[in-house]
Amino acid sequence: MSEHGPLPLVAFSPEQLTGMPLARRSRRIRPGLMTIAPCTVGIDVSKQWLDCFLHPTGRRCRFSNDTKGHAALVAFLGTQESFCVLEATGPYDRALCRRLHEAGQAFHRANPRKARQFARAAGFLAKTDRVDAVMLARYGAALALPAEERCEPERERLRDLMDRRDQLVEMRKSERIRLAQPHADWLEESLLQVIDALDRQIEVLEARMEALLACAPSLAAQKAIVCSAPGVGPVTAKVLLAYLPELGKRDRRAISALAGLAPIACDSGTMRAKRCIWGGRKRVRDALYMAALAACRSGPFKAVSKAMRDKGKPAKLVIIAIARRLLVALNAAVRDNRAFLS
């Protein structure tokens, strides 16, 4: 058993990597060029620290998770050709990702669920910052992970605004639930004041998003295309622009899987299990679900949903099927830069 993990992998020197077949080397694809990174860096991101592990050299280092630490990490990575793997941690890794993009450093932002499944399969039962850094480095060395693509600054700003809007909407929902429950007379005034303040804050954020789109012609054009589909309103369009930058850049199967709307097979031998959706980006799926509810009532999807219901399909299955059809149609419309076709 190695100090770096229960199931150690073989460590190769750069000289050995040079003569190794491509199937066993760490391959990285960049736009228009395939490069081979002899070093994979696992970065565990926490609120205060960035714990790094270099595979296969076994070197460890730690940087602070702030502007100064990001600059030191980029300077350190600039001394060698490497590919970084870090785990998505919400707000704690966004500044780091922007800094890595600015420095031209290739990296992969790993899905925490997939990374944890790899850790269990590789025997990493313990979970600490140091162990996670080793696990992420070996995760990147074992699999051909795609490099993270950089989004436009306007799209990142739109996502930040949508995140805050969702938080305020959730807070308003909680206050409205409390208002509908039995309560003292003095409490009602407080609840109404909070709801009114949240309404004003939401309106301010929506105005900021509209101003942002007005200054970004490409995003404004995509919003017009998305809003041309039945059932898609301004909020759903902004969700798709903010959380699904791959729209129009992937095929229909890949875009459905990203949104978590692709039926997953679960077959074995002669057994054919019931297919269901799983994974994907929940915020995108929630927005498309509400759009599909409206699309089922009118337009080209009304006949499709009625035919499915006549066949005895469950109501939610019908809505998910319409949501997937709607997403595939929007993906084609954005790809071809045209309005939605009935």
Order of alpha helices (4+ residues) and beta strands (2+ residues): alpha-beta-beta-beta-beta-beta-alpha-beta-alpha-beta-alpha-alpha-alpha-alpha-alpha-alpha-alpha-beta-beta-alpha-alpha-alpha
